[in-house]
Amino acid sequence: MRQFLEADLVDHLHVVLVPIVLGRGVRLWDGLESLESRFAVESVTSPSGVTHLTFTRR
């Protein structure tokens, strides 16, 4: 996902964040600070704590 975003090949992206920790993992957003200028971002949190992020190209 990170490589496609860095290469500017994504038009629509739906990411589901679940509030659990599994080891060290991979940091998704490091180095991708310019996403908000290229995408409209919608964030919806459910009562269970799951957050849905939708990125749509502007």
ZIBELDA-V180895 format. One record per helix or strand. SS is the DSSP state (h for helix, s for strand). FROM is the first residue (numbers start at 1). TO is the last residue. If there is no record, write none. Layout:
((SS	FROM	TO) (SS	FROM	TO))
//
This chain:
((h	2	6) (s	12	17) (h	35	38) (s	39	45) (s	51	57))
//
